[in-house]
Amino acid sequence: MSMGSARPVLLALRALKLGDLLVAVPALRGLRAAFPEHRIVLAAPGWLEEVLPLVGGVNELLPTPGLEAPIPWNGPVDVAVNLHGAGPQSHRRLDALSPRHRIGHEAPGWPGPSWEEGLHERERWVRLLAWHGLRADAGDFRLGVPVADPPVHGATLVHVGAAHGSRMWPADRFAAVAAQLSRAGHDVRVTGGSGDRERAETIAAAAGLPASCVAAGRWSLSEFASALSAASLVITADTSAAHFASAYGIPSVVLFGPAAPEQWGPPGDGPHIVLTDATRRRGDAFAEDPDPALLAVLPGHVLDAVDRLRLPTS
């Protein structure tokens, strides 16, 4: 697809998940500032379009579910930006568009910095732009205010979903935390994606919460973002919910398993507490069972962390 426009096109590839989009916000803002006359097209999964207005500066989302097929763009591309990775497949997909200019990590035909392991993802893409002479600020990750009214205000969101089993904290532990927080006066809502509905219902029932407290599978993506922006506390594994909490400055307790918080965690200057045990980390993001670093976190650790956040009392 291409959109008729006299403006030159900058096409940025990041055909990944929601959390991956959120950590790329500083880089996208830097591109907007560096190319004010360009039409910025983000090649990413189509379901992310609901949250694109929160990022700002991106003119269009080009539905691109992954790298298995060519990027569906037929028009000219002035600047191609590889925010997807540094492998040959992502570079080849962008090369096929015959861009006039390329911004990416070092590869054949692509001048750029070498890929460096261990960087925080926000820093990684800001570093990429800096190598190419473009300014961006890794601290510029805040999102815009959602247009949709929050489905709930001031709730404690216990986010029980994750893309892979390696990040699935046991249901009975989530239930223990949710039950204790509810007894302490928190308005607990159990969140997740549509595929997490049954798990969320099981957790809510075990916590003694009514079915009305289950939001998994009921809220749209924009409603989910809006609820997070208006929450009082977020408890989640390393998922998009954690990145939203960071983006809106909402107090959060984030449980890490296979990924390192040094690469994917919340900013150190915010009201966020990370729980994990790096000495036990297996690091297999696609494993079906929870990472040992995640299993090292117990309900008591989470509740202690909530106490340390010193949330305001109503």
C-alpha positions in Angstrom: 0.0 0.0 0.0 1.1 3.6 -0.5 -0.6 6.9 0.3 -0.6 9.6 -2.4 1.3 12.6 -1.0 3.8 15.2 -2.2 5.7 14.8 1.1 8.7 12.6 1.1 8.2 9.4 3.1 10.2 8.1 6.0 9.3 4.5 6.7 10.3 3.0 10.1 10.1 -0.7 10.5 9.2 -2.2 13.9 6.9 -5.1 13.2 6.9 -6.3 16.8 4.6 -6.2 19.9 3.1 -3.3 21.9 5.9 -3.2 24.5 8.4 -3.0 21.7 6.6 0.0 20.3 6.5 1.8 23.6 10.3 1.5 24.2 10.8 2.9 20.7 8.9 6.1 21.4 12.0 8.3 22.1 13.4 7.2 18.7 10.2 7.9 16.9 10.0 11.4 18.5 13.6 12.0 17.4 12.8 11.1 13.9 9.8 13.4 13.9 12.0 16.3 15.0 14.8 15.5 12.5 12.4 15.1 9.5 9.6 17.6 10.1 8.7 17.7 6.4 8.5 14.0 5.9 5.4 11.8 6.2 6.4 9.2 8.8 5.0 5.7 8.2 5.4 3.1 10.9 5.5 -0.5 9.6 4.0 -2.4 12.6 1.2 -4.8 13.4 -2.2 -3.3 12.5 -3.7 -3.9 15.9 -1.4 -1.2 17.4 -3.1 1.6 15.5 -5.4 2.3 18.5 -2.4 3.5 20.5 -0.5 5.3 17.8 -2.1 8.7 18.6 -0.6 8.4 22.1 2.9 8.3 20.6 2.5 11.4 18.4 4.3 12.4 15.3 3.6 9.3 13.3 1.4 10.0 10.3 0.4 6.5 9.4 0.6 2.9 10.5 1.3 0.4 7.7 -0.1 -3.0 8.9 3.0 -5.2 8.9 2.5 -8.3 11.1 6.2 -9.5 10.8 9.0 -10.1 8.4 7.6 -13.3 6.7 6.2 -11.2 3.8 7.5 -8.1 2.0 6.6 -4.7 3.6 3.3 -3.8 1.8 4.4 -0.4 0.5 4.4 0.5 -3.2 5.4 4.1 -3.3 8.8 5.8 -3.1 10.6 5.8 0.2 13.1 8.7 0.9 14.3 7.4 4.3 14.1 3.8 5.6 14.8 3.3 9.3 15.4 -0.1 10.8 14.0 0.0 14.3 13.3 -3.7 14.1 16.7 -5.2 14.7 20.1 -5.7 13.0 19.6 -9.0 11.2 19.7 -9.5 7.5 16.0 -10.2 7.1 14.8 -6.8 8.4 17.5 -5.1 6.3 16.5 -7.0 3.2 12.8 -6.1 3.7 13.7 -2.4 3.7 16.2 -2.7 0.9 13.4 -4.1 -1.3 11.8 -0.6 -1.0 14.8 1.0 -2.7 15.1 3.9 -0.2 17.3 6.9 -1.0 18.7 6.9 2.5 19.1 4.2 5.2 19.3 4.5 9.0 20.1 1.3 10.8 22.8 -0.7 12.4 25.9 -1.8 10.5 25.2 -4.3 7.8 26.1 -4.7 4.1 24.9 -1.5 2.4 23.9 0.0 5.8 26.4 2.3 7.5 25.8 2.5 11.1 26.9 1.5 14.6 27.6 -2.1 15.5 24.9 -3.8 17.6 25.8 -3.7 21.3 24.4 -6.2 23.7 23.0 -5.2 27.1 21.7 -1.7 26.2 18.3 -0.6 27.5 16.0 -0.7 24.5 15.2 3.0 24.8 18.9 3.8 24.8 19.6 1.4 21.9 17.5 3.3 19.4 18.5 6.7 20.6 22.2 5.6 20.2 21.4 4.5 16.7 20.0 7.9 15.8 22.9 9.7 17.4 25.4 7.7 15.2 23.5 9.0 12.2 23.7 12.6 13.5 20.2 12.8 14.8 19.1 14.0 18.2 16.8 12.0 20.5 16.2 11.8 24.2 15.8 8.4 25.9 13.8 10.2 28.6 11.2 11.3 26.1 9.0 8.2 26.6 5.9 9.7 28.1 2.7 9.1 26.2 -0.1 11.5 25.3 -3.4 11.5 27.3 -5.9 9.0 25.9 -9.0 10.5 24.3 -11.2 7.7 25.6 -12.5 8.1 29.1 -11.0 5.6 31.5 -13.3 2.6 32.2 -12.2 2.9 35.8 -10.4 5.6 37.8 -7.9 5.0 40.6 -7.9 1.2 40.4 -5.2 -1.3 41.2 -4.6 -3.2 38.0 -3.3 -6.7 38.4 -2.2 -7.7 34.9 -2.0 -11.4 34.7 -1.3 -12.0 31.0 1.9 -12.4 29.1 2.9 -13.3 25.5 4.8 -16.5 26.6 4.7 -18.9 29.5 8.2 -17.8 30.5 6.6 -14.6 31.9 3.5 -16.2 33.4 3.7 -15.7 37.2 1.7 -18.6 38.8 -2.1 -17.9 39.0 -2.2 -18.8 42.7 0.4 -16.1 43.5 -1.5 -13.5 41.6 -4.6 -14.5 43.5 -2.9 -14.2 46.8 -1.7 -10.7 46.0 -5.1 -9.6 44.6 -6.9 -10.9 47.7 -4.7 -9.1 50.1 -4.8 -5.9 48.3 -8.6 -6.1 48.0 -8.8 -6.6 51.8 -6.6 -3.6 52.2 -9.1 -1.4 50.4 -7.7 -1.5 46.8 -10.2 -1.4 43.9 -8.6 -4.4 42.2 -9.2 -5.1 38.5 -7.7 -8.2 36.9 -6.5 -7.3 33.4 -5.0 -9.1 30.4 -5.7 -9.8 26.7 -8.6 -11.7 25.2 -6.7 -14.9 25.5 -6.2 -14.4 29.2 -9.9 -14.2 30.1 -10.2 -17.7 31.6 -6.9 -17.3 33.6 -8.1 -13.9 34.8 -11.5 -15.3 35.9 -9.8 -18.1 37.8 -7.5 -15.7 39.6 -10.4 -13.3 40.5 -12.5 -16.2 41.8 -9.6 -17.5 43.9 -9.0 -14.0 45.3 -12.7 -13.7 46.3 -13.3 -10.9 43.8 -16.6 -10.6 41.9 -16.7 -11.4 38.1 -17.2 -7.6 37.5 -13.5 -7.1 38.5 -12.3 -9.1 35.5 -11.4 -6.7 32.7 -9.3 -9.2 30.6 -10.9 -9.5 27.2 -13.5 -6.8 27.9 -11.5 -3.6 27.4 -10.3 -2.5 24.0 -6.6 -1.6 23.6 -7.4 2.1 23.9 -9.6 1.5 27.0 -6.7 -0.5 28.5 -4.3 2.4 27.9 -6.8 4.8 29.3 -7.4 2.7 32.5 -3.6 2.5 33.0 -3.2 6.2 32.7 -5.8 6.6 35.5 -4.7 3.8 37.7 -3.3 4.1 41.2 -1.1 1.0 41.0 0.0 -1.6 38.4 1.2 -5.1 39.2 2.5 -7.0 36.2 5.2 -9.1 34.8 7.5 -7.6 32.1 4.7 -6.7 29.7 3.2 -3.8 27.9 1.3 -2.9 31.1 4.7 -2.1 32.7 5.7 0.2 29.9 2.4 2.0 30.1 2.9 2.5 33.8 6.3 4.0 33.1 4.9 6.2 30.4 2.2 7.6 32.7 4.2 7.7 35.9 1.9 5.2 37.6 3.4 3.4 40.6 4.2 -0.2 39.5 5.6 -3.5 40.7 7.2 -5.3 37.8 8.1 -9.0 37.9 11.0 -10.0 35.6 11.7 -13.5 34.3 13.7 -14.2 31.2 14.4 -10.6 30.3 16.9 -8.4 32.1 15.4 -5.2 33.7 18.6 -3.4 32.7 17.4 -3.8 29.1 13.6 -3.6 29.4 12.8 -2.2 32.9 11.2 1.0 34.1 13.2 4.2 34.6 15.1 4.3 37.8 13.8 7.7 38.8 10.1 6.7 38.8 7.7 5.1 41.3 8.5 1.6 40.1 10.0 -1.4 41.9 11.4 -4.4 39.9 11.4 -7.9 41.4 13.5 -10.7 40.1 16.4 -13.0 40.9 19.1 -12.6 38.2 21.1 -15.4 39.6 18.4 -17.9 38.6 17.6 -16.4 35.2 17.4 -19.0 32.4 16.7 -16.4 29.8 14.6 -18.4 27.4 11.9 -15.9 26.4 9.9 -18.5 24.4 9.9 -21.2 27.1 6.5 -22.6 28.0 7.1 -22.6 31.7 7.9 -19.6 33.9 11.6 -18.5 34.1 13.2 -19.4 37.5 14.0 -15.7 38.0 10.3 -15.1 38.0 9.4 -18.0 40.2 11.8 -16.7 42.8 9.3 -13.8 43.4 6.8 -14.7 46.0 3.5 -12.9 46.9 5.0 -11.5 50.0 7.8 -9.9 48.0 5.1 -8.1 45.9 3.1 -7.0 48.9 6.2 -5.7 50.6 7.1 -3.7 47.4 3.6 -2.2 47.4 4.2 -1.0 51.0 7.5 0.5 50.0 5.8 2.5 47.2 4.0 4.4 50.0 0.9 5.0 48.0 -1.4 7.8 49.1 -4.4 6.7 51.2 -7.9 7.7 50.3 
